[in-house]
Amino acid sequence: MGQSVTIIGAGISGLASAYWLTRAGCDVTIFEKSDLPGGSIRSQRESGFLYEFGPNSFLDTSPLLHELIDGIGKADRLIEANDSAKNRYILRDGRLVPLPMGLSTFLKTPLFSGRAKCRLLCEPFIGKADHEETLAEFVTRRLGREFLDYAIDPFVAGVYAGKPDELSVQAGFKKLYALEEEYGSLIRGTILGAKKRKKSGETSKQSARMLAFIDGLGELIEGLVQFLGERLHCGQEVTQIQRDGDGFVLELNHTEQMHTSAMLITTHAYHTAKLLREMSASLASSLERIIYPPVAIVFFGYEKLDYDLDGFGFLVPSKEQRRILGTLWSSAIFPGRTPEDGAALTTFIGGSRQPDLALIPDDDLVKIAREELHSIMGLENTPDFVWVKKWPRAIPQYNIGHLQIMEEIEQFESECPGIWISGNLRGGISVSDCIIQAHYMTDLLTN
């Protein structure tokens, strides 16, 4: 048996790390304060409707994803998104406009004005910035304001529940930033970078297949939990960490103690800050600066819906001044999410754009979702099934200054050998990012 490693936190990052470390021959123990592992990933079926507590899919961007899924025996449970899910809509001037997916549709789309389209011709000739930019500054400089407002802003709301004028392009959109750094142009980089990705075996997020499992992403957690077996301990909170010679003493639930020679912390930044405060007050303070805005999920299930759900759903730009971030047409994305002939919609409210809205009473959230869907889609149907979930602290925001915090983490790891920090605060927030990051951290721990 290889080295002993203790993992704190059993979200997807912790579970995937435990998987990779176990495969590498390490003696792994993983602690989770909640009674249920998986963090925000959980699927539930009720009254014939399948709904997700958090992520609903992942992108097939790396062979590592299939290596893990094969390893936990879930390959035969994978499903690919319906072809219609490639259709995506953006709200502009109160109506849903298809997001153009090719050159011909881009030239014809009413989503962008003729002036905005012509502005793209200048992109290859735009110089680089000399400072860390927000995503808004980066996109406005390279593509123009209209593309920020009606392409990037709604995209950011859908992925980060964030605001482009706060997010760091270098920290949160590394591949986008790398196109400018390496090729001097987003357009040139997109074309030339495809050859490099093909050689590496990776797929861009724009062209990657969207995948899930027959009974939802919760199956991924179930497979990992089954693989880990007695290595996983739920209902066990690590409440304190102290240095002890070449190792560490962990306090569990304020009572028990155990010794470990190495540990990987995958909890949210604010919880990691509490654990590390005695060891590094400065790092703890920096971690507490990472913002997690609240997000509310409102799921509507319909036994029958007279509306052609022919796409992934729609996103709402902040310029439209609506009370929702967007809506997934869940039943149109993957099969088996509703009873026969049924439909399902998942609406997101709050985020950095309107954080207070995410925390209002459930009945008020349902009312907002119904009113907005009526206004935007013309829906008058009363949903047959309603479910609401609030995440008071949802997604970490890679805002300006995030890179500096990551540097502080690296400095701390070098000065305090045996402790490693991971999770979706580092390396990306998506399910795929977390699994890939977990493999990267395993290489660091075992080499």
Secondary structure, DSSP 8 states (H G I E B T S, - for coil): ---EEEEE--SHHHHHHHHHHHHTT-EEEEEESSSS-STT--EEEETTEEEESS---EE---HHHHHHHHHTT-GGGEEE--GGGG-EEEEETTEEEE---SHHHHHH-SSS-HHHHHHGGGGGG----SS--BHHHHHHHHH-HHHIIIIIHHHHHHHTS--TTTBBHHHH-HHHHHHHHHHSSHHHHHHHHHHHHHHHT---TTTS-EEEETT-THHHHHHHHHHHGGGEEET--EEEEEEETTEEEEEETTTEEEEES-EEE-S-HHHHHHHHTTT-HHHHHHHTTS----EEEEEEEES---S---SSEEE--GGG--S-SEEE-HHHHSTTSSSTT-EEEEEEEETTTSGGGGGS-HHHHHHHHHHHHHHHH------SEEEEEEESS-----BTTHHHHHHHHHHHHHHSTTEEE-STTSS-SSHHHHHHHHHHHHHHHH-
